Amino acid sequence: MSDLERNLERAREYVARFEREGALHRIAGTSCASADGRTFETVSPVDGATLAQVARGGSAEIDRAAQAAAAAFGEWRAMPGAKRRKLLHAIADAIEARAEEIAFTECLDTGQALRFMAKAALRGAENFRFFADQAPSAQDGQSLFAPGQVNITRRTPIGPVGVITPWNTPFMLSTWKIAPALASGCTVVHKPAEFSPLTATLLVEIAEEAGLPPGVWNTVHGLGEEAGRALTEHEAIRAISFVGESRTGSMIMAQGAPTLKRVHFELGGKNPVIVFADADIERAVDAAVFMIYSLNGERCTSSSRLLVEASIHDDFCARVAERAARIPVGHPLDPKTVVGPLIHPVHERKVLSYFETARAEGATIATGGAKATGPGLEAGCFVQPTLFTGARNDMAIAQEEIFGPVLTAIPFETEEEAVRMANDVPYGLAGYLWTSDLARTLRITEALEAGMIWVNSENVRHLPAPFGGMKASGIGRDGGDWSFDFYMETKNISLATGAHNIPRLGG
């Protein structure tokens, strides 16, 4: 039996429960179907097979979940931070114990390759451990002295919050959002993406089995325009944390405006990797290839625009094209696979449409540019790793977020031109810079309109560091204390230390 056959056998055992029972909501500690009995299908992008019937929640289920979160908030916020820390570490332990189940389920539901998803559960556990350790001090503030007074600040949890997560690496991103909410003392209503809902069901189940009180964390499945909208409009929900498309973020902001909801958005990106001739070329090639073709290119921080100094442009692109052409495309549970199927036929059609757009705009397809074919790929959403050359920065392939294994290369002559092109998009999430010139590094990182910039590196995350973007890429920052700033209110208490001269009015 091959590695793929063994993995498939195990994966089918894990998803069999969903085939039998479906994926249900979890509200106030109870698994339940929708009140009206409606469901929707989640299909595997590997072959289009139905994995489960998923409960299709709406305003009724969101209302129940929001009321459950509100009822649980008082006791949860009053729990000592040290006790919350212990509970969140128990959740991390339980995640690690079921890491294989999580990874195999996510591979079948999202199409992401096992070589990356095998780490997703461990990243999720790491998120819980990091924020768990901050829980005892999350409400701590400052002492600010002034003549005749001392000001004491304190942070308090904002209340029940809504968390709406995307379909790419859904398990890890759910932990990234929910762990700090729980650590701060907030209760949660989670609406996972409808394209990949299965591991969200596992996650809330794991949390409650580890001892999380019922109602502290509630999960409602459903479509964005139904369950998602009901969540963003619900008056009991004080804040919405959303990861997804920029257009959807704009809609959520409008929907939350009547109830003055706080919002945190991690949205789209069209991130540049800028390569100068003085860079370590071999490492830059490695990073450029990794940051667009890993995770199927379906991540917001992918380096989807390759801006290369003209003197090395052709050679650099030839290296990238040669590397991309050799990337294994296949079943996500095959350990050899790097690029698996895209999430859903709807998204596959979107990505494939850009190949005709590129040709119409006059770009060259240096490699890829078609649906991937071969044994075992016929029924799935497989797309070849693709490199566009001969492109301009005003083309759709350079301006729009394709969100697939598709890279657009553009030459530049000067540092000023590189910065201008890097900034000349609606987005401002991430940037990558390759150069050995320190002064140039300081100039360019100051000038780039991006919330995160990696110099001579691929995306290496440090949990205490801020994560977020500018412009159409989002509002707010995750990571470290920045996460707590969103989920908590800051309160100031002013204590008089002497008699103030109070103006006497009307005497």
C-alpha positions in Angstrom: 0.0 0.0 0.0 1.4 3.4 -1.0 1.6 6.4 1.3 -1.3 8.0 -0.5 -3.5 4.9 -0.2 -2.7 4.7 3.5 -3.5 8.4 4.0 -6.7 8.1 2.1 -7.9 5.2 4.2 -7.3 7.1 7.4 -8.9 10.3 6.0 -12.0 8.4 5.0 -12.3 7.1 8.5 -12.1 10.6 9.9 -14.7 12.1 7.5 -17.1 9.1 7.8 -18.8 10.8 10.8 -19.6 13.8 8.7 -21.0 11.6 5.9 -23.3 9.9 8.5 -24.2 12.8 10.7 -23.5 15.9 8.7 -21.8 19.0 10.1 -24.0 20.6 12.8 -24.1 23.9 14.6 -22.8 24.0 18.1 -24.9 26.4 20.3 -24.7 26.6 24.1 -22.9 23.3 24.3 -25.4 21.3 22.1 -25.0 20.1 18.5 -28.1 20.9 16.5 -29.5 21.2 13.0 -31.1 24.3 11.7 -34.7 25.0 12.9 -36.0 24.8 9.3 -33.9 21.7 8.5 -32.0 23.4 5.6 -28.6 22.2 4.6 -25.9 22.8 2.0 -23.2 20.5 0.6 -19.5 20.7 1.2 -17.7 19.0 -1.6 -14.1 17.9 -1.9 -12.1 19.8 -4.6 -10.1 16.6 -5.2 -12.9 14.9 -7.1 -16.2 16.8 -6.5 -17.5 14.2 -4.1 -19.9 15.3 -1.4 -18.2 15.2 2.0 -21.1 16.2 4.2 -24.5 17.9 4.4 -23.9 21.0 6.5 -26.5 22.7 8.6 -27.5 26.0 6.9 -28.0 28.5 9.6 -29.8 31.8 9.4 -31.0 34.5 11.7 -32.7 32.1 14.1 -29.5 30.1 14.7 -27.4 33.3 15.0 -29.8 34.8 17.5 -29.7 31.6 19.6 -25.9 31.6 19.5 -25.6 35.3 20.2 -27.9 35.0 23.2 -25.9 32.0 24.4 -22.7 34.0 24.1 -24.3 36.9 26.0 -25.5 34.6 28.8 -22.1 33.0 29.2 -20.2 36.3 29.1 -20.6 37.4 32.7 -19.1 34.2 34.2 -16.4 33.9 31.6 -15.2 37.5 31.9 -15.1 37.1 35.7 -13.0 33.9 35.6 -9.5 34.6 36.8 -7.0 34.9 34.0 -4.9 32.1 35.4 -7.9 29.7 35.1 -8.6 30.8 31.5 -4.9 30.1 30.8 -5.2 26.6 32.1 -8.3 26.0 30.0 -6.7 27.3 26.8 -3.6 25.2 27.4 -5.9 22.2 27.7 -7.5 23.1 24.4 -4.0 23.2 22.8 -3.2 19.8 24.2 -6.4 18.4 22.8 -5.7 19.9 19.4 -2.3 18.3 19.3 -3.8 14.9 20.3 -6.1 15.1 17.2 -3.6 16.7 14.8 -3.8 13.9 12.2 -7.6 14.0 12.1 -7.5 17.8 11.7 -4.9 17.7 8.9 -6.5 14.9 6.9 -10.0 16.4 7.2 -8.7 19.8 6.1 -6.8 18.3 3.1 -10.0 16.7 1.8 -12.2 19.8 2.5 -9.8 22.4 1.2 -7.5 20.7 -1.3 -4.4 22.0 0.6 -1.4 19.6 0.5 -0.6 17.5 3.5 2.9 18.8 3.7 1.5 22.1 4.8 -1.7 21.0 6.6 0.3 18.6 8.8 1.6 21.7 10.5 -1.8 23.5 10.6 -3.0 21.8 13.8 0.3 22.4 15.5 0.2 26.1 14.5 -3.3 26.2 15.9 -2.1 24.7 19.2 0.7 27.2 19.3 -1.8 30.1 18.9 -3.8 28.8 21.9 -0.6 28.4 24.0 0.7 31.9 23.1 -2.5 33.7 24.0 -3.2 31.5 27.0 0.0 32.7 28.6 -1.2 36.3 28.1 -4.6 35.8 29.7 -3.5 36.5 33.3 -2.1 40.0 32.3 -4.5 40.8 29.5 -6.5 43.2 31.6 -3.5 45.0 33.1 -3.0 48.7 32.4 -0.8 51.6 33.3 -0.3 54.2 36.0 -0.1 57.7 34.7 1.0 60.5 37.1 0.0 64.1 36.8 0.0 67.0 39.2 -2.6 66.3 41.8 -3.8 63.1 40.3 -3.0 59.5 39.4 -4.6 57.9 36.4 -5.0 54.1 36.4 -5.9 52.3 33.1 -7.5 48.9 32.9 -8.7 46.8 30.0 -12.0 44.9 30.1 -13.4 42.5 27.5 -15.7 44.1 25.0 -18.4 41.4 25.2 -19.7 38.7 22.8 -17.9 38.9 19.5 -18.5 37.5 16.0 -15.6 35.8 14.2 -16.0 35.1 10.5 -13.2 33.0 9.0 -12.1 32.2 5.4 -11.9 28.9 3.5 -8.1 28.9 3.1 -6.3 27.2 6.0 -9.5 27.5 8.0 -8.4 25.6 11.1 -5.3 27.7 11.8 -6.9 31.0 11.0 -9.9 30.2 13.3 -7.5 29.6 16.2 -5.6 32.8 15.4 -8.8 34.8 15.8 -10.6 32.9 18.6 -7.8 32.2 21.0 -7.1 35.9 21.8 -10.9 36.5 22.1 -11.2 33.8 24.7 -8.0 34.8 26.5 -9.3 38.4 26.8 -12.6 37.2 28.4 -14.9 37.6 25.4 -17.4 35.0 24.3 -17.6 34.0 20.7 -20.0 33.2 17.8 -18.0 31.7 15.0 -19.3 31.6 11.4 -16.8 29.5 9.3 -16.6 29.8 5.5 -19.1 27.6 3.7 -16.5 26.2 1.3 -14.5 24.4 4.1 -16.7 24.0 7.3 -15.6 20.7 8.6 -12.6 21.5 10.8 -14.6 24.3 12.5 -16.9 21.6 13.8 -13.9 19.7 15.1 -12.4 22.8 16.7 -15.4 23.8 18.9 -15.9 20.1 19.8 -12.3 19.9 20.9 -12.6 23.1 23.0 -15.6 21.9 24.9 -14.2 18.4 25.5 -11.2 20.1 27.0 -13.4 21.9 29.5 -14.6 25.1 27.9 -18.0 26.0 29.4 -21.1 25.8 27.2 -22.0 29.0 25.4 -18.6 30.6 25.6 -17.9 29.4 22.1 -20.7 28.8 19.6 -20.4 27.8 15.9 -23.1 28.5 13.3 -22.6 27.2 9.8 -24.2 29.0 6.8 -23.9 31.3 3.9 -22.4 34.7 4.1 -25.5 36.6 3.0 -27.6 34.7 5.5 -25.8 33.6 8.7 -22.9 36.0 8.1 -25.2 39.0 7.7 -27.3 38.1 10.7 -24.2 37.9 12.8 -22.9 41.3 11.7 -26.2 42.9 12.3 -27.1 41.3 15.7 -27.3 43.8 18.5 -25.8 41.5 21.1 -22.6 41.2 19.2 -20.2 44.0 20.1 -17.4 43.4 17.5 -16.8 41.5 14.3 -13.4 40.0 13.3 -13.4 39.0 9.6 -10.8 37.4 7.3 -11.7 37.4 3.6 -12.3 39.5 0.5 -12.0 43.3 0.6 -15.5 43.7 -1.0 -17.0 41.5 1.7 -15.3 43.5 4.4 -16.9 46.7 3.0 -20.3 45.0 3.2 -19.7 43.9 6.8 -18.7 47.4 7.8 -22.0 48.8 6.4 -24.0 46.0 8.0 -22.5 46.6 11.4 -22.8 50.4 11.2 -26.3 50.7 12.7 -25.2 49.0 15.9 -21.8 50.8 15.9 -19.8 47.5 15.9 -16.1 47.6 16.2 -14.5 45.8 13.2 -11.2 44.1 12.5 -10.6 43.2 8.9 -7.8 41.0 7.4 -8.6 41.4 3.7 -7.0 40.9 0.3 -3.5 41.5 -1.1 -1.5 41.8 -4.3 1.8 41.7 -2.6 5.1 42.5 -4.3 8.4 40.8 -4.0 11.0 43.2 -5.1 14.4 41.8 -6.2 17.5 43.9 -6.9 20.5 42.7 -8.7 22.6 42.8 -5.6 20.4 40.2 -3.8 21.3 36.6 -3.0 19.6 35.5 -6.2 19.3 31.8 -5.3 17.6 32.4 -2.0 15.4 35.1 -3.6 14.3 32.5 -6.3 13.5 30.0 -3.5 11.5 32.6 -1.6 9.6 33.9 -4.6 8.6 30.3 -5.7 7.7 29.3 -2.1 5.5 32.4 -1.4 3.3 32.0 -4.4 3.1 28.2 -5.1 2.9 26.9 -1.5 -0.6 26.6 -0.1 -1.9 26.6 -3.7 -1.3 30.4 -3.8 -4.5 30.7 -1.8 -3.3 33.0 1.0 -3.5 36.7 1.5 0.3 37.1 2.0 1.4 35.3 -1.1 3.9 37.3 -3.2 1.8 37.4 -6.4 3.8 40.2 -8.1 7.4 39.7 -8.9 9.2 43.0 -9.5 12.7 42.3 -10.7 15.5 44.7 -11.6 15.8 44.8 -15.4 19.4 43.6 -15.6 18.6 40.3 -14.0 14.9 40.0 -14.9 15.1 37.5 -17.8 17.5 35.1 -15.9 15.5 35.4 -12.7 12.2 34.6 -14.5 13.7 31.7 -16.3 14.8 30.2 -13.0 11.3 30.7 -11.5 9.6 29.2 -14.6 11.9 26.2 -14.6 11.2 25.6 -10.9 7.4 26.2 -11.2 7.2 23.7 -14.1 8.6 20.9 -11.9 6.3 21.5 -8.9 4.3 18.3 -8.2 0.6 18.8 -8.7 -1.6 16.1 -7.3 -3.8 14.6 -4.6 -3.4 16.6 -1.3 -2.9 13.5 0.8 0.1 12.4 -1.4 3.2 13.4 0.6 4.9 14.3 -2.7 2.2 16.9 -3.6 3.0 20.6 -3.4 0.1 22.1 -5.2 -3.3 20.4 -4.7 -6.7 21.3 -6.1 -8.2 24.8 -5.6 -10.9 25.1 -3.0 -14.0 24.9 -5.2 -15.1 24.8 -8.9 -16.3 28.5 -8.6 -12.9 29.6 -7.5 -11.2 27.4 -10.1 -13.2 29.1 -12.9 -12.1 32.5 -11.5 -8.4 31.6 -11.6 -8.6 30.0 -15.0 -10.3 33.1 -16.4 -7.1 35.1 -15.8 -5.2 33.0 -18.3 -7.4 34.4 -21.1 -7.2 37.8 -19.6 -3.4 37.7 -19.6 -3.3 36.7 -23.2 -5.8 39.4 -24.2 -3.7 42.0 -22.3 -0.5 41.0 -24.2 1.3 39.1 -21.4 3.3 36.0 -22.0 2.6 32.7 -20.2 6.2 31.5 -19.4 4.9 28.3 -17.8 1.5 26.9 -16.8 -1.5 28.8 -17.9 -4.0 25.9 -18.0 -5.9 23.4 -16.0 -3.7 20.6 -14.7 -4.4 17.2 -16.3 -3.2 13.7 -15.7 -4.2 10.5 -13.9 -6.4 11.3 -10.9 -6.7 15.0 -11.8 -9.6 14.9 -14.2 -12.5 15.4 -11.8 -10.8 17.9 -9.5 -10.0 21.6 -9.4 -6.4 21.3 -10.4 -4.5 24.3 -12.0 -0.9 24.4 -13.2 1.6 26.6 -11.4 1.8 29.6 -13.7 4.2 32.5 -14.4 3.2 35.5 -16.5 6.0 37.6 -18.0 6.0 40.6 -20.4 3.4 42.2 -18.1 2.7 45.8 -17.0 1.6 47.0 -13.6 -1.7 48.4 -15.0 -2.8 44.9 -16.3 -5.6 43.1 -14.5 -3.2 40.2 -13.7 -1.0 42.8 -11.8 -3.8 44.7 -10.1 -6.4 42.1 -9.1 -6.1 39.4 -6.4 -6.2 36.1 -8.3 -5.7 33.9 -5.2 -4.1 30.9 -6.9 -0.7 29.6 -8.0 -0.2 32.4 -10.4 2.7 34.9 -10.5 3.0 38.1 -12.5 6.6 39.3 -13.3 7.4 42.9 -14.2 10.9 44.5 -14.7 12.0 47.8 -13.2 14.9 50.1 -13.9 15.2 52.2 -10.8 14.5 52.0 -7.1 11.9 54.8 -7.5 10.1 52.8 -10.2 10.1 49.7 -8.1 8.5 51.6 -5.2 6.0 53.3 -7.4 4.8 50.0 -9.0 4.8 48.2 -5.6 2.4 50.9 -4.2 0.3 51.3 -7.3 -2.4 48.7 -6.4 -5.5 49.0 -4.2 -3.9 46.7 -1.5 -1.3 47.1 1.1 -1.0 43.9 3.1 2.6 42.6 2.7 5.8 43.2 0.8 9.0 41.3 0.3 12.4 43.0 -0.4 15.6 41.3 -1.6 18.8 43.4 -1.5 22.1 43.5 0.2 22.1 47.4 0.4 21.2 48.5 4.0 20.5 52.1 3.1 18.2 51.0 0.2 16.4 48.7 2.6 15.7 51.5 5.0 14.5 53.8 2.2 12.2 51.2 0.6 10.7 49.8 3.7 9.8 53.4 4.7 8.2 54.1 1.4 6.3 50.9 0.8 2.6 51.1 1.6 2.3 47.7 3.3 1.5 46.7 6.9 4.2 43.9 6.9 7.5 43.8 5.1 10.0 40.9 5.1 13.6 41.7 4.0 15.7 38.9 2.6 13.1 36.4 3.8 9.9 34.6 3.0 6.9 35.1 5.3 8.3 34.0 8.7 5.7 34.8 11.4 6.5 35.9 14.9 3.4 35.7 17.1 4.1 38.8 19.2 4.6 40.9 16.1 1.7 42.9 14.5 -0.1 41.3 11.5 -2.3 43.4 9.2 -2.5 45.7 6.3 -3.2 49.1 4.8 -5.6 50.5 2.2 -8.0 47.8 0.9 -6.1 45.1 2.8 -7.7 45.7 6.1 -8.3 47.5 9.4 -6.4 46.7 12.6 -3.7 44.4 13.7 -3.5 40.8 15.0 -0.7 39.3 17.1 0.6 39.9 20.6 -1.0 42.8 22.5 -2.5 44.1 19.3 -5.1 41.3 19.4 -6.1 42.3 22.9 -6.5 45.9 21.8 -9.3 44.8 19.5 -11.1 42.5 21.9 -10.9 44.8 24.9 -12.0 48.3 26.0 -9.6 50.6 27.8 -10.9 52.3 30.9 -9.3 55.2 32.8 -9.7 55.9 36.5 -8.5 59.3 37.7 -7.7 59.5 41.5 -7.2 62.9 43.1 -4.1 63.1 45.3 -4.8 66.6 46.6 -7.5 69.2 46.8 -8.2 70.7 43.4 -9.5 74.3 43.0 -13.0 73.5 41.8 -14.7 76.5 40.3 -17.8 77.4 42.3 -20.7 78.0 40.0 -24.0 79.7 41.0 -22.7 80.5 44.5 
